[in-house]
């Protein structure tokens, strides 16, 4: 990952030492701290992390590696090195000696280990689901990285599924699971397609993330899918990103109201791909 922030040795592999020294003298390359330099095109978040004595890690690094990260965690997460003061407000929670800084942005596994210490359990499962869904790691390999953690943390790992295509799907699944409401992710329904979550036989929950449905065509397709599902006996609840992250109590009331009406136990006119559990 090229962030425009380099160690001295990395710069020397990109250009002759004499040219680098001239660029530093001309202000085209900036010294951030001992052994670290930035170019005019540097990512400002990375530049700041290195300048204050660390590297980008945890949720910020995971997002830069393409992982779905909850927006409320979208602050700069920095892993301080062993020589840096640990009281900086940007530092993630750290334990023991820190790995050597090879890059200005931690690799995905190092960032994930720090996320396990820093993020709340729900957010950690969200990023793990995203990692598995995107094929960045297998679920079994991911869990194996934390084999030495506590039994309590193992129960958090047990919640990783990997089928969800966006983080808010995982949030809804986990919150319902905590209430003993089983919602199956990514169920394929003939003539409708895959739905985000299915409760019982017939209650569909679709989560419309901030990155989705930005075009009129996408909205029309949603309406068509909902109509097809209704004709087959399903009932659909659509929840937005803001409703899930900012008004979950309201969203839960809608789900419970539909369940009290028995909308999750309706007979449907199709055979699903796998038996309900």
ChimeraX commands (.cxc) that place a marker at each C-alpha (Angstrom):
marker #1 position 0.00,0.00,0.00 radius 0.5
marker #1 position 1.58,3.28,-1.14 radius 0.5
marker #1 position 0.57,6.06,1.25 radius 0.5
marker #1 position 3.31,8.53,0.35 radius 0.5
marker #1 position 4.96,7.97,3.75 radius 0.5
marker #1 position 8.23,6.02,3.74 radius 0.5
marker #1 position 11.08,4.84,5.88 radius 0.5
marker #1 position 14.50,6.02,4.76 radius 0.5
marker #1 position 15.38,2.61,3.36 radius 0.5
marker #1 position 12.18,2.55,1.31 radius 0.5
marker #1 position 12.99,5.97,-0.16 radius 0.5
marker #1 position 16.46,4.79,-1.10 radius 0.5
marker #1 position 14.93,1.95,-3.10 radius 0.5
marker #1 position 12.83,4.47,-5.02 radius 0.5
marker #1 position 15.50,7.04,-5.88 radius 0.5
marker #1 position 19.25,7.70,-5.55 radius 0.5
marker #1 position 20.30,9.02,-2.15 radius 0.5
marker #1 position 21.58,12.27,-3.69 radius 0.5
marker #1 position 18.20,12.97,-5.29 radius 0.5
marker #1 position 16.42,12.30,-2.00 radius 0.5
marker #1 position 18.71,14.68,-0.11 radius 0.5
marker #1 position 18.04,17.39,-2.72 radius 0.5
marker #1 position 14.29,16.80,-2.42 radius 0.5
marker #1 position 14.52,17.17,1.37 radius 0.5
marker #1 position 16.51,20.39,1.00 radius 0.5
marker #1 position 13.94,21.74,-1.48 radius 0.5
marker #1 position 11.04,20.82,0.80 radius 0.5
marker #1 position 9.62,18.23,-1.60 radius 0.5
marker #1 position 10.25,15.47,0.93 radius 0.5
marker #1 position 9.47,16.17,4.59 radius 0.5
marker #1 position 11.06,14.51,7.60 radius 0.5
marker #1 position 8.30,13.44,9.98 radius 0.5
marker #1 position 10.46,11.88,12.68 radius 0.5
marker #1 position 13.66,9.90,12.84 radius 0.5
marker #1 position 13.80,7.58,9.85 radius 0.5
marker #1 position 10.40,8.54,8.41 radius 0.5
marker #1 position 9.60,10.87,5.51 radius 0.5
marker #1 position 6.60,11.99,3.47 radius 0.5
marker #1 position 6.00,13.27,-0.05 radius 0.5
marker #1 position 3.50,15.98,-1.12 radius 0.5
marker #1 position 1.01,13.27,-2.15 radius 0.5
marker #1 position 1.07,11.59,1.27 radius 0.5
marker #1 position -2.15,10.50,2.95 radius 0.5
marker #1 position -2.59,13.13,5.67 radius 0.5
marker #1 position -3.95,10.62,8.19 radius 0.5
marker #1 position -0.91,8.41,7.75 radius 0.5
marker #1 position 1.42,11.39,7.84 radius 0.5
marker #1 position -0.06,12.52,11.16 radius 0.5
marker #1 position 0.12,9.05,12.70 radius 0.5
marker #1 position 3.80,8.71,11.87 radius 0.5
marker #1 position 4.61,12.27,12.94 radius 0.5
marker #1 position 3.24,11.69,16.45 radius 0.5
marker #1 position 5.26,8.51,16.92 radius 0.5
marker #1 position 3.20,5.63,15.57 radius 0.5
marker #1 position 1.68,4.02,12.50 radius 0.5
marker #1 position -1.91,3.65,11.31 radius 0.5
marker #1 position -3.51,0.52,12.77 radius 0.5
marker #1 position -6.73,-1.00,14.10 radius 0.5
marker #1 position -9.98,0.15,12.45 radius 0.5
marker #1 position -8.35,2.80,10.25 radius 0.5
marker #1 position -5.84,0.34,8.79 radius 0.5
marker #1 position -8.54,-2.29,8.30 radius 0.5
marker #1 position -10.65,0.22,6.37 radius 0.5
marker #1 position -7.63,1.08,4.19 radius 0.5
marker #1 position -7.28,-2.65,3.45 radius 0.5
marker #1 position -10.88,-2.72,2.17 radius 0.5
marker #1 position -12.63,-3.99,5.30 radius 0.5
marker #1 position -16.14,-2.68,6.20 radius 0.5
marker #1 position -15.69,-0.61,9.36 radius 0.5
marker #1 position -18.55,0.99,11.34 radius 0.5
marker #1 position -18.66,4.72,10.65 radius 0.5
marker #1 position -18.82,5.61,14.34 radius 0.5
marker #1 position -15.34,4.08,14.62 radius 0.5
marker #1 position -14.10,6.23,11.74 radius 0.5
marker #1 position -11.52,8.15,13.73 radius 0.5
marker #1 position -7.80,7.83,13.28 radius 0.5
marker #1 position -6.49,4.75,15.09 radius 0.5
marker #1 position -2.75,4.79,15.79 radius 0.5
marker #1 position -0.44,2.11,17.16 radius 0.5
marker #1 position 2.30,3.82,19.15 radius 0.5
marker #1 position 5.76,2.33,19.10 radius 0.5
marker #1 position 7.60,1.26,22.23 radius 0.5
marker #1 position 9.50,4.55,22.37 radius 0.5
marker #1 position 6.41,6.76,22.14 radius 0.5
marker #1 position 4.38,8.11,25.02 radius 0.5
marker #1 position 1.36,5.83,25.55 radius 0.5
marker #1 position -0.91,8.62,26.81 radius 0.5
marker #1 position -1.71,10.14,23.41 radius 0.5
marker #1 position -5.51,10.23,22.84 radius 0.5
marker #1 position -5.18,8.60,19.41 radius 0.5
marker #1 position -3.38,5.51,20.70 radius 0.5
marker #1 position -5.27,2.25,20.54 radius 0.5
marker #1 position -5.24,0.03,23.61 radius 0.5
marker #1 position -1.85,-1.68,23.65 radius 0.5
marker #1 position -0.42,-4.57,25.64 radius 0.5
marker #1 position 3.21,-5.60,25.90 radius 0.5
marker #1 position 5.93,-4.89,23.38 radius 0.5
marker #1 position 4.78,-3.66,20.01 radius 0.5
marker #1 position 5.67,-5.28,16.67 radius 0.5
marker #1 position 8.33,-3.53,14.64 radius 0.5
marker #1 position 7.07,-0.84,12.27 radius 0.5
marker #1 position 7.72,-2.08,8.77 radius 0.5
marker #1 position 5.14,0.09,7.01 radius 0.5
marker #1 position 3.26,3.30,7.77 radius 0.5
marker #1 position 0.01,1.29,7.77 radius 0.5
marker #1 position -0.11,-1.99,9.66 radius 0.5
marker #1 position -0.79,-5.18,7.73 radius 0.5
marker #1 position -4.32,-6.52,8.09 radius 0.5
marker #1 position -3.51,-9.16,10.72 radius 0.5
marker #1 position -1.58,-6.77,12.98 radius 0.5
marker #1 position -4.40,-4.24,12.64 radius 0.5
marker #1 position -6.97,-6.93,13.47 radius 0.5
marker #1 position -5.09,-7.95,16.62 radius 0.5
marker #1 position -5.21,-4.35,17.79 radius 0.5
marker #1 position -8.87,-4.05,16.86 radius 0.5
marker #1 position -9.56,-7.01,19.16 radius 0.5
marker #1 position -8.27,-4.90,22.06 radius 0.5
marker #1 position -9.77,-1.59,20.97 radius 0.5
marker #1 position -13.21,-2.16,19.43 radius 0.5
marker #1 position -16.39,-3.19,21.27 radius 0.5
marker #1 position -17.37,-6.84,20.63 radius 0.5
marker #1 position -20.12,-6.00,18.12 radius 0.5
marker #1 position -17.83,-3.82,16.02 radius 0.5
marker #1 position -15.09,-6.44,16.14 radius 0.5
marker #1 position -17.48,-9.12,14.81 radius 0.5
marker #1 position -18.59,-6.65,12.12 radius 0.5
marker #1 position -15.05,-6.21,10.80 radius 0.5
marker #1 position -14.37,-9.96,11.06 radius 0.5
marker #1 position -17.54,-10.74,9.09 radius 0.5
marker #1 position -16.36,-8.31,6.42 radius 0.5
marker #1 position -12.89,-9.87,6.27 radius 0.5
marker #1 position -14.37,-13.35,5.79 radius 0.5
marker #1 position -17.04,-12.19,3.31 radius 0.5
marker #1 position -14.47,-10.41,1.14 radius 0.5
marker #1 position -12.23,-13.48,1.09 radius 0.5
marker #1 position -9.38,-11.70,2.86 radius 0.5
marker #1 position -9.13,-14.55,5.39 radius 0.5
marker #1 position -10.91,-17.83,6.01 radius 0.5
marker #1 position -13.08,-17.92,9.11 radius 0.5
marker #1 position -11.10,-20.82,10.59 radius 0.5
marker #1 position -7.76,-19.08,9.99 radius 0.5
marker #1 position -9.05,-15.86,11.52 radius 0.5
marker #1 position -10.30,-17.61,14.65 radius 0.5
marker #1 position -7.03,-19.54,14.95 radius 0.5
marker #1 position -5.14,-16.25,15.33 radius 0.5
marker #1 position -6.87,-15.73,18.69 radius 0.5
marker #1 position -6.68,-19.28,20.05 radius 0.5
marker #1 position -4.82,-18.07,23.16 radius 0.5
marker #1 position -7.49,-15.55,24.17 radius 0.5
marker #1 position -9.99,-15.93,27.01 radius 0.5
marker #1 position -13.13,-18.07,26.95 radius 0.5
marker #1 position -15.16,-14.85,26.96 radius 0.5
marker #1 position -13.40,-13.68,23.81 radius 0.5
marker #1 position -13.88,-17.10,22.19 radius 0.5
marker #1 position -17.63,-16.58,22.59 radius 0.5
marker #1 position -17.25,-13.35,20.62 radius 0.5
marker #1 position -15.37,-15.22,17.88 radius 0.5
marker #1 position -18.13,-17.84,17.74 radius 0.5
marker #1 position -20.47,-15.12,16.44 radius 0.5
marker #1 position -18.43,-14.56,13.27 radius 0.5
marker #1 position -20.43,-15.72,10.26 radius 0.5
marker #1 position -19.01,-14.10,7.13 radius 0.5
marker #1 position -22.09,-14.28,4.92 radius 0.5
marker #1 position -23.20,-10.68,5.50 radius 0.5
marker #1 position -22.40,-8.35,2.61 radius 0.5
marker #1 position -22.42,-5.20,4.75 radius 0.5
marker #1 position -21.68,-4.40,8.35 radius 0.5
marker #1 position -25.20,-3.30,9.24 radius 0.5
marker #1 position -26.45,-6.78,8.32 radius 0.5
marker #1 position -24.08,-8.13,10.95 radius 0.5
marker #1 position -25.20,-5.51,13.48 radius 0.5
marker #1 position -28.85,-6.45,13.05 radius 0.5
marker #1 position -28.07,-10.20,13.20 radius 0.5
marker #1 position -26.06,-9.83,16.41 radius 0.5
marker #1 position -28.61,-7.61,18.14 radius 0.5
marker #1 position -31.44,-9.97,17.30 radius 0.5
marker #1 position -29.35,-12.98,18.34 radius 0.5
marker #1 position -28.81,-11.35,21.75 radius 0.5
marker #1 position -32.62,-11.34,22.10 radius 0.5
marker #1 position -32.89,-15.00,21.03 radius 0.5
marker #1 position -34.32,-14.00,17.66 radius 0.5
marker #1 position -32.66,-16.11,14.98 radius 0.5
marker #1 position -32.13,-14.27,11.70 radius 0.5
marker #1 position -30.45,-16.21,8.88 radius 0.5
marker #1 position -28.15,-14.13,6.68 radius 0.5
marker #1 position -28.13,-14.04,2.87 radius 0.5
marker #1 position -30.99,-16.44,2.17 radius 0.5
marker #1 position -31.77,-17.06,-1.51 radius 0.5
marker #1 position -35.48,-16.93,-2.34 radius 0.5
marker #1 position -36.58,-18.11,-5.81 radius 0.5
marker #1 position -37.88,-15.24,-8.01 radius 0.5
marker #1 position -36.66,-12.71,-5.44 radius 0.5
marker #1 position -32.95,-13.36,-5.06 radius 0.5
marker #1 position -30.85,-13.16,-1.93 radius 0.5
marker #1 position -32.24,-11.26,1.03 radius 0.5
marker #1 position -30.13,-9.86,3.83 radius 0.5
marker #1 position -31.84,-11.60,6.74 radius 0.5
marker #1 position -34.78,-13.97,7.16 radius 0.5
marker #1 position -36.61,-14.52,10.46 radius 0.5
marker #1 position -38.66,-17.71,10.64 radius 0.5
marker #1 position -40.29,-18.70,7.37 radius 0.5
marker #1 position -41.41,-15.36,6.04 radius 0.5
marker #1 position -40.11,-12.14,7.65 radius 0.5
marker #1 position -37.43,-10.52,5.50 radius 0.5
marker #1 position -35.16,-7.76,6.80 radius 0.5
marker #1 position -33.27,-5.73,4.20 radius 0.5
marker #1 position -30.58,-3.31,5.38 radius 0.5
marker #1 position -29.98,-0.37,3.09 radius 0.5
marker #1 position -26.44,0.81,3.77 radius 0.5
marker #1 position -25.11,4.29,3.14 radius 0.5
marker #1 position -23.18,3.03,0.12 radius 0.5
marker #1 position -26.16,1.38,-1.55 radius 0.5
marker #1 position -29.24,2.44,-3.51 radius 0.5
marker #1 position -27.92,5.79,-4.71 radius 0.5
marker #1 position -29.61,5.54,-8.11 radius 0.5
marker #1 position -33.29,5.54,-9.13 radius 0.5
marker #1 position -32.79,2.17,-10.85 radius 0.5
marker #1 position -31.62,0.60,-7.58 radius 0.5
marker #1 position -34.68,1.92,-5.77 radius 0.5
marker #1 position -36.97,0.55,-8.47 radius 0.5
marker #1 position -35.29,-2.84,-8.20 radius 0.5
marker #1 position -35.88,-2.85,-4.43 radius 0.5
marker #1 position -39.58,-2.15,-4.95 radius 0.5
marker #1 position -39.83,-4.93,-7.53 radius 0.5
marker #1 position -38.13,-7.42,-5.19 radius 0.5
marker #1 position -40.42,-6.42,-2.32 radius 0.5
marker #1 position -43.48,-6.91,-4.52 radius 0.5
marker #1 position -42.26,-10.32,-5.68 radius 0.5
marker #1 position -41.61,-11.35,-2.07 radius 0.5
marker #1 position -45.04,-10.13,-0.95 radius 0.5
marker #1 position -46.75,-12.12,-3.71 radius 0.5
marker #1 position -45.02,-15.26,-2.41 radius 0.5
marker #1 position -46.18,-14.69,1.18 radius 0.5
marker #1 position -43.19,-12.84,2.63 radius 0.5
marker #1 position -43.25,-9.55,4.53 radius 0.5
marker #1 position -40.28,-7.18,4.13 radius 0.5
marker #1 position -38.92,-4.65,6.61 radius 0.5
marker #1 position -36.34,-2.21,5.23 radius 0.5
marker #1 position -33.93,-0.58,7.66 radius 0.5
marker #1 position -31.52,2.21,6.78 radius 0.5
marker #1 position -27.99,2.59,8.08 radius 0.5
marker #1 position -29.09,5.53,10.21 radius 0.5
marker #1 position -31.99,3.61,11.73 radius 0.5
marker #1 position -29.75,0.70,12.72 radius 0.5
marker #1 position -26.88,2.79,14.07 radius 0.5
marker #1 position -28.80,5.75,15.46 radius 0.5
marker #1 position -32.33,4.59,16.28 radius 0.5
marker #1 position -32.14,0.88,16.95 radius 0.5
marker #1 position -34.92,1.02,19.56 radius 0.5
marker #1 position -37.34,2.19,16.85 radius 0.5
marker #1 position -36.10,-0.45,14.38 radius 0.5
marker #1 position -36.50,-3.20,16.97 radius 0.5
marker #1 position -40.06,-2.09,17.69 radius 0.5
marker #1 position -40.93,-2.53,14.02 radius 0.5
marker #1 position -39.47,-6.04,13.97 radius 0.5
marker #1 position -41.21,-7.08,17.17 radius 0.5
marker #1 position -44.53,-5.63,15.99 radius 0.5
marker #1 position -44.35,-7.74,12.83 radius 0.5
marker #1 position -43.44,-10.83,14.85 radius 0.5
marker #1 position -46.39,-10.29,17.20 radius 0.5
marker #1 position -48.59,-10.29,14.10 radius 0.5
marker #1 position -47.05,-13.61,13.09 radius 0.5
marker #1 position -45.39,-12.22,9.96 radius 0.5
marker #1 position -42.42,-14.53,10.55 radius 0.5
marker #1 position -44.57,-17.69,10.53 radius 0.5
marker #1 position -46.52,-17.28,7.31 radius 0.5
marker #1 position -46.71,-20.12,4.77 radius 0.5
marker #1 position -44.82,-19.20,1.61 radius 0.5
marker #1 position -45.20,-20.41,-1.97 radius 0.5
marker #1 position -41.56,-21.37,-2.56 radius 0.5
marker #1 position -39.04,-23.93,-1.35 radius 0.5
marker #1 position -35.95,-22.30,0.13 radius 0.5
marker #1 position -32.47,-23.60,-0.66 radius 0.5
marker #1 position -31.80,-24.89,2.85 radius 0.5
marker #1 position -34.02,-25.95,5.75 radius 0.5
marker #1 position -34.92,-23.39,8.35 radius 0.5
marker #1 position -33.17,-23.66,11.70 radius 0.5
marker link #1:1,2 radius 0.2
marker link #1:2,3 radius 0.2
marker link #1:3,4 radius 0.2
marker link #1:4,5 radius 0.2
marker link #1:5,6 radius 0.2
marker link #1:6,7 radius 0.2
marker link #1:7,8 radius 0.2
marker link #1:8,9 radius 0.2
marker link #1:9,10 radius 0.2
marker link #1:10,11 radius 0.2
marker link #1:11,12 radius 0.2
marker link #1:12,13 radius 0.2
marker link #1:13,14 radius 0.2
marker link #1:14,15 radius 0.2
marker link #1:15,16 radius 0.2
marker link #1:16,17 radius 0.2
marker link #1:17,18 radius 0.2
marker link #1:18,19 radius 0.2
marker link #1:19,20 radius 0.2
marker link #1:20,21 radius 0.2
marker link #1:21,22 radius 0.2
marker link #1:22,23 radius 0.2
marker link #1:23,24 radius 0.2
marker link #1:24,25 radius 0.2
marker link #1:25,26 radius 0.2
marker link #1:26,27 radius 0.2
marker link #1:27,28 radius 0.2
marker link #1:28,29 radius 0.2
marker link #1:29,30 radius 0.2
marker link #1:30,31 radius 0.2
marker link #1:31,32 radius 0.2
marker link #1:32,33 radius 0.2
marker link #1:33,34 radius 0.2
marker link #1:34,35 radius 0.2
marker link #1:35,36 radius 0.2
marker link #1:36,37 radius 0.2
marker link #1:37,38 radius 0.2
marker link #1:38,39 radius 0.2
marker link #1:39,40 radius 0.2
marker link #1:40,41 radius 0.2
marker link #1:41,42 radius 0.2
marker link #1:42,43 radius 0.2
marker link #1:43,44 radius 0.2
marker link #1:44,45 radius 0.2
marker link #1:45,46 radius 0.2
marker link #1:46,47 radius 0.2
marker link #1:47,48 radius 0.2
marker link #1:48,49 radius 0.2
marker link #1:49,50 radius 0.2
marker link #1:50,51 radius 0.2
marker link #1:51,52 radius 0.2
marker link #1:52,53 radius 0.2
marker link #1:53,54 radius 0.2
marker link #1:54,55 radius 0.2
marker link #1:55,56 radius 0.2
marker link #1:56,57 radius 0.2
marker link #1:57,58 radius 0.2
marker link #1:58,59 radius 0.2
marker link #1:59,60 radius 0.2
marker link #1:60,61 radius 0.2
marker link #1:61,62 radius 0.2
marker link #1:62,63 radius 0.2
marker link #1:63,64 radius 0.2
marker link #1:64,65 radius 0.2
marker link #1:65,66 radius 0.2
marker link #1:66,67 radius 0.2
marker link #1:67,68 radius 0.2
marker link #1:68,69 radius 0.2
marker link #1:69,70 radius 0.2
marker link #1:70,71 radius 0.2
marker link #1:71,72 radius 0.2
marker link #1:72,73 radius 0.2
marker link #1:73,74 radius 0.2
marker link #1:74,75 radius 0.2
marker link #1:75,76 radius 0.2
marker link #1:76,77 radius 0.2
marker link #1:77,78 radius 0.2
marker link #1:78,79 radius 0.2
marker link #1:79,80 radius 0.2
marker link #1:80,81 radius 0.2
marker link #1:81,82 radius 0.2
marker link #1:82,83 radius 0.2
marker link #1:83,84 radius 0.2
marker link #1:84,85 radius 0.2
marker link #1:85,86 radius 0.2
marker link #1:86,87 radius 0.2
marker link #1:87,88 radius 0.2
marker link #1:88,89 radius 0.2
marker link #1:89,90 radius 0.2
marker link #1:90,91 radius 0.2
marker link #1:91,92 radius 0.2
marker link #1:92,93 radius 0.2
marker link #1:93,94 radius 0.2
marker link #1:94,95 radius 0.2
marker link #1:95,96 radius 0.2
marker link #1:96,97 radius 0.2
marker link #1:97,98 radius 0.2
marker link #1:98,99 radius 0.2
marker link #1:99,100 radius 0.2
marker link #1:100,101 radius 0.2
marker link #1:101,102 radius 0.2
marker link #1:102,103 radius 0.2
marker link #1:103,104 radius 0.2
marker link #1:104,105 radius 0.2
marker link #1:105,106 radius 0.2
marker link #1:106,107 radius 0.2
marker link #1:107,108 radius 0.2
marker link #1:108,109 radius 0.2
marker link #1:109,110 radius 0.2
marker link #1:110,111 radius 0.2
marker link #1:111,112 radius 0.2
marker link #1:112,113 radius 0.2
marker link #1:113,114 radius 0.2
marker link #1:114,115 radius 0.2
marker link #1:115,116 radius 0.2
marker link #1:116,117 radius 0.2
marker link #1:117,118 radius 0.2
marker link #1:118,119 radius 0.2
marker link #1:119,120 radius 0.2
marker link #1:120,121 radius 0.2
marker link #1:121,122 radius 0.2
marker link #1:122,123 radius 0.2
marker link #1:123,124 radius 0.2
marker link #1:124,125 radius 0.2
marker link #1:125,126 radius 0.2
marker link #1:126,127 radius 0.2
marker link #1:127,128 radius 0.2
marker link #1:128,129 radius 0.2
marker link #1:129,130 radius 0.2
marker link #1:130,131 radius 0.2
marker link #1:131,132 radius 0.2
marker link #1:132,133 radius 0.2
marker link #1:133,134 radius 0.2
marker link #1:134,135 radius 0.2
marker link #1:135,136 radius 0.2
marker link #1:136,137 radius 0.2
marker link #1:137,138 radius 0.2
marker link #1:138,139 radius 0.2
marker link #1:139,140 radius 0.2
marker link #1:140,141 radius 0.2
marker link #1:141,142 radius 0.2
marker link #1:142,143 radius 0.2
marker link #1:143,144 radius 0.2
marker link #1:144,145 radius 0.2
marker link #1:145,146 radius 0.2
marker link #1:146,147 radius 0.2
marker link #1:147,148 radius 0.2
marker link #1:148,149 radius 0.2
marker link #1:149,150 radius 0.2
marker link #1:150,151 radius 0.2
marker link #1:151,152 radius 0.2
marker link #1:152,153 radius 0.2
marker link #1:153,154 radius 0.2
marker link #1:154,155 radius 0.2
marker link #1:155,156 radius 0.2
marker link #1:156,157 radius 0.2
marker link #1:157,158 radius 0.2
marker link #1:158,159 radius 0.2
marker link #1:159,160 radius 0.2
marker link #1:160,161 radius 0.2
marker link #1:161,162 radius 0.2
marker link #1:162,163 radius 0.2
marker link #1:163,164 radius 0.2
marker link #1:164,165 radius 0.2
marker link #1:165,166 radius 0.2
marker link #1:166,167 radius 0.2
marker link #1:167,168 radius 0.2
marker link #1:168,169 radius 0.2
marker link #1:169,170 radius 0.2
marker link #1:170,171 radius 0.2
marker link #1:171,172 radius 0.2
marker link #1:172,173 radius 0.2
marker link #1:173,174 radius 0.2
marker link #1:174,175 radius 0.2
marker link #1:175,176 radius 0.2
marker link #1:176,177 radius 0.2
marker link #1:177,178 radius 0.2
marker link #1:178,179 radius 0.2
marker link #1:179,180 radius 0.2
marker link #1:180,181 radius 0.2
marker link #1:181,182 radius 0.2
marker link #1:182,183 radius 0.2
marker link #1:183,184 radius 0.2
marker link #1:184,185 radius 0.2
marker link #1:185,186 radius 0.2
marker link #1:186,187 radius 0.2
marker link #1:187,188 radius 0.2
marker link #1:188,189 radius 0.2
marker link #1:189,190 radius 0.2
marker link #1:190,191 radius 0.2
marker link #1:191,192 radius 0.2
marker link #1:192,193 radius 0.2
marker link #1:193,194 radius 0.2
marker link #1:194,195 radius 0.2
marker link #1:195,196 radius 0.2
marker link #1:196,197 radius 0.2
marker link #1:197,198 radius 0.2
marker link #1:198,199 radius 0.2
marker link #1:199,200 radius 0.2
marker link #1:200,201 radius 0.2
marker link #1:201,202 radius 0.2
marker link #1:202,203 radius 0.2
marker link #1:203,204 radius 0.2
marker link #1:204,205 radius 0.2
marker link #1:205,206 radius 0.2
marker link #1:206,207 radius 0.2
marker link #1:207,208 radius 0.2
marker link #1:208,209 radius 0.2
marker link #1:209,210 radius 0.2
marker link #1:210,211 radius 0.2
marker link #1:211,212 radius 0.2
marker link #1:212,213 radius 0.2
marker link #1:213,214 radius 0.2
marker link #1:214,215 radius 0.2
marker link #1:215,216 radius 0.2
marker link #1:216,217 radius 0.2
marker link #1:217,218 radius 0.2
marker link #1:218,219 radius 0.2
marker link #1:219,220 radius 0.2
marker link #1:220,221 radius 0.2
marker link #1:221,222 radius 0.2
marker link #1:222,223 radius 0.2
marker link #1:223,224 radius 0.2
marker link #1:224,225 radius 0.2
marker link #1:225,226 radius 0.2
marker link #1:226,227 radius 0.2
marker link #1:227,228 radius 0.2
marker link #1:228,229 radius 0.2
marker link #1:229,230 radius 0.2
marker link #1:230,231 radius 0.2
marker link #1:231,232 radius 0.2
marker link #1:232,233 radius 0.2
marker link #1:233,234 radius 0.2
marker link #1:234,235 radius 0.2
marker link #1:235,236 radius 0.2
marker link #1:236,237 radius 0.2
marker link #1:237,238 radius 0.2
marker link #1:238,239 radius 0.2
marker link #1:239,240 radius 0.2
marker link #1:240,241 radius 0.2
marker link #1:241,242 radius 0.2
marker link #1:242,243 radius 0.2
marker link #1:243,244 radius 0.2
marker link #1:244,245 radius 0.2
marker link #1:245,246 radius 0.2
marker link #1:246,247 radius 0.2
marker link #1:247,248 radius 0.2
marker link #1:248,249 radius 0.2
marker link #1:249,250 radius 0.2
marker link #1:250,251 radius 0.2
marker link #1:251,252 radius 0.2
marker link #1:252,253 radius 0.2
marker link #1:253,254 radius 0.2
marker link #1:254,255 radius 0.2
marker link #1:255,256 radius 0.2
marker link #1:256,257 radius 0.2
marker link #1:257,258 radius 0.2
marker link #1:258,259 radius 0.2
marker link #1:259,260 radius 0.2
marker link #1:260,261 radius 0.2
marker link #1:261,262 radius 0.2
marker link #1:262,263 radius 0.2
marker link #1:263,264 radius 0.2
marker link #1:264,265 radius 0.2
marker link #1:265,266 radius 0.2
marker link #1:266,267 radius 0.2
marker link #1:267,268 radius 0.2
marker link #1:268,269 radius 0.2
marker link #1:269,270 radius 0.2
marker link #1:270,271 radius 0.2
marker link #1:271,272 radius 0.2
marker link #1:272,273 radius 0.2
marker link #1:273,274 radius 0.2
marker link #1:274,275 radius 0.2
marker link #1:275,276 radius 0.2
marker link #1:276,277 radius 0.2
view
